Amino acid sequence: MKLSRYLKDKLYFIILFLTFLSLIILLLVGFKVSLELIIVIISLLVIFAILVLITEYLKKRNFYNEFINIVDKLDKKYLVIEMLNPPNFQEGEILYNKLYGINKSMLENIKNYEISMNDFKDYIEMWIHEVKIPLSSLVLMLHNNKNNISSKMVDQVNRLDNYVDQVLFYVRAENAEKDYLIKKTYLNKVINKIALKNKDYILENNIDFNVLNCEKKVLTDSKWLEFIIDQIINNSIKYKREIASSFIKIYTEENNEELRLIIYDNGIGIDAKDLPRVFDKTYTGTNGRLKSKSTGMGLYIAKNLCEKLGHKIAIESKVNEYTKVIITFNKESIYDVLD
């Protein structure tokens, strides 16, 4: 709070004071008061006015400077009222009390919103679980009668199953800490479940599916990791090249600090300009425009889940050559396989 700005705001008071002072001088002269006494009276009035202005300025300056500093430093600006000392002047008290009321109202609204959102998420999860039952039955029926069923119908059901999974994990990702269970998990068991789930999809697209050196144990949540890898494999199948030698290769690399799970395919690849944004929400890029099936949500959810699990995920790619997705587990998450 600058003194010049404060004095500018008090200009009306200064003008009134000077006018009042002029009237007093005229009265004192009119009553033929001695010059020495007039000087003393005027000096006392001026000193009093200056002291009033300085005292008020210091009180306001201390409060507002503290207010500005706290707001500037806080990441969560709405917590300013918790950090601010109550002022000792009326204008500041009005501001402080109103801020407190606004903050309280905001917190109450946020609490009500959280309750509403949690109820909605619980309903969505319940609905998805109910939908998964007939959907799983439909997948099984199609599998048992695949000779009599169009491959396009199988593809549509697989897409529907994948989208339902995306919705479920997207909802859960917002409160992942309440849902995941970290424990020792074999990578090859997770991958085998995904391969079995996508068996028809892989065979239909004539993809050579290879898993090497994945008998590794890591600390993770198997459900979350299964969804992450499933999204990556579905993308590999979706964006394969129309060649006879299409393949997906999954393997691990390990050093003293980390273990990396690598999912490598020889599909259409990703344009260099799209690589920095492949994990952005709903971003589909060049490939998304080529494939109308793309939603841009799979990799976004996968990255979100990896971050919550403490894993890292990255993508390397070259157009019409390959795409390599790397999931990195920290050293403390690595365990030697027990016989």
Secondary structure, DSSP 4 states (H G I P E B T S, - for coil): --HHHHHHHTHHHHHHHHHHHHHHHHHHHHTT--HHHHHHHHHHHHHHHHHHHHHHHHHHHHHHHHHHHHHHH-SSGGGHHHHPPPPSSHHHHHHHHHHHHHHHHHHHHHHHHHHHHHHHHHHHHHHHHHHHHHHHHHHHHHHHTTTTS-HHHHHHHHHHHHHHHHHHHHHHHTTGGGT---EEEEHHHHHHHHHHHTHHHHHHTT-EEEEES---EEEE-HHHHHHHHHHHHHHHHHT--SSTT-EEEEEEEE-SSEEEEEEEE-SS---TTTGGGTTSTT--HHHHHH-TT--S-HHHHHHHHHHHHT-EEEEEEETTTEEEEEEEEEGGGEEPPP-
